[in-house]
Amino acid sequence: MKIAHIALIISVVTLAFKCRPCPETELIKPVEVDVWLTKGDQSVLLQKQSSALSFDTIKNAYPSIEVDEAETFQTVDGFGYTLTGGSVEVINTLTPAEKRRLLQNLFGKSTEDIGISYLRISIGASDLNASVFSYNDLAQGQTDVSQTHFSIASDSALVSMLKEILLINPDIKIMAVPWSAPLWMKTNYNSVGSSLFPVYYSSYATYFVKYIQAMKEQGITIDAVCPQNEPLHGGNNPSMVMTADQQISFIKKLGAAFQFNGITTKIVCYDHNCDNPQYPMQVLNDANANPFVDGSAFHLYNGDISALSTVHDAYPDKKLYFTEQWTSSTGDFGGDLKWHLKNVVIGSMRNWSVNALEWNLANNASFGPHTPGGCSQCKGAVTINSSTSYSKNVAYYNIAHASKFVPAGSVRIASNIAGSLNNVAFKTPEGKKVLIVENDAAVTTTFNIKFNGKWVATSLDAGAVASYMW
């Protein structure tokens, strides 16, 4: 009996030991990497690959992109588009069910959605509105210095859509920018070009204050404003020229007006091309304007994306924003995919931008609406074809490869550029790592992703883009 009893005890202990998890086994469990792919020939469009990748230590001779979460850079505000009045107009032609489906896909956070987290809107009309208007239009010769007649009623459709979007994503950040001041405040009473009369600087600051307050009354928080869209381009309709000296003078008035009225909306200077970083640096160099300025905004129709780092290096305490880049109706999907991922998404992030925005969210099949003289070739991220049909264009995928995986609050972390593999890496608030890679080569490229002493080999077709998450 004693021997049998001892044998039974030994059997139970042995069985328990075999069933207990082995610490070494837990430690070597492979980390799996999910892959989402878009190809330049459109054969694959933001498609999750069926097989996940796994990190290991099997050596090879391929070039490596090494991701290092110990080295951190800027915190991300978001990715998105400009929601123009024209975008609102065409989206509103969809049936209620299709409209809900589209907005959910754009701004939602489910596995099927792309999670847009940042929008830019116009204060008054942009050139992708059907007509030109401001929030205080008066007959020539009339003035309203106190902005008594100010009203956002002309943008009621935009306000309504923003409310719908906020129900889907209440945390979305919104930047607002005017294309022009009301005509009676300008030197030529014309929606195209000219400048703001200096005598109206304080009145125009009141215009901004009333705008932010009116939007707040509608439940819409404006996170940031720029004094002027493309201040050195006076040929658009609408448009207004604002030199660096003029912007400095206006920002002093605007900052003081915000301060007096308890407004915490950020003021972002410049909002124009990368070929003139001297403009924002001149604004930031002004001792009285500088404290009011949160940072500088850029487009990339001229210049190089590295201009953002030039400004960052001179003023490291100020933020950088990338706020606009269009895709053309005559453009090529594959070419636009490569260029925009390389410059707008990856390039802006590697040069300290806190956001990356493409231009127009939506338009119709004729690339409208737009003002007389406004952009007639600007292609939206989405084309509304009919009340029940819409199509997704290259700008949709350009932004989706970041917005879907990199939420606001993510932090850029270090990653090296390996040959033609342009890339940028992030750590999300949940601790996930995201690597976005664009293969700029003319051939398929095989490479490693290295992280924490392990690596995984993968490949990308020429011109393809992939978002890797683990």
Secondary structure, 3 states (H helix, E strand, C coil): CHHHHHHHHHHHHHHHHHHCCCHHHHHCCCCEEEEEEECCCCCCCCEECCCCEECECCCCCCCEEEEEEEEEEEECCEEEEECCHHHHHHHCCCCHHHHHHHHHHHHCCCCCCCCCCEEEEEECCCCCCCCCCCCCCCCCCCCCCCCCCCCCHHHHHHHHHHHHHHHHCCCCEEEEEECCCCHHHECCCCCCCCCECHHHHHHHHHHHHHHHHHHHHCCCCCCEECCCCCCCCCCCCCCCCCCHHHHHHHHHHHHHHHHHCCCCCEEEEEEEEECCCHHHHHHHCCCCCHHHEEEEEEEEEEECCCHHHHHHHHCCCCEEEEEECCEECCCCHHHHHHHHHHHHHHHHHHCCEEEEEEEECEEECCCCCCCCCCCCCEECCEEEEECCEEEECHHHHHHHHHHCCCCCCCEEEEECCECCEEEEEEECCCCCEEEEEEECCCCCEEEEEEECCEEEEEEECCCCEEEEEC
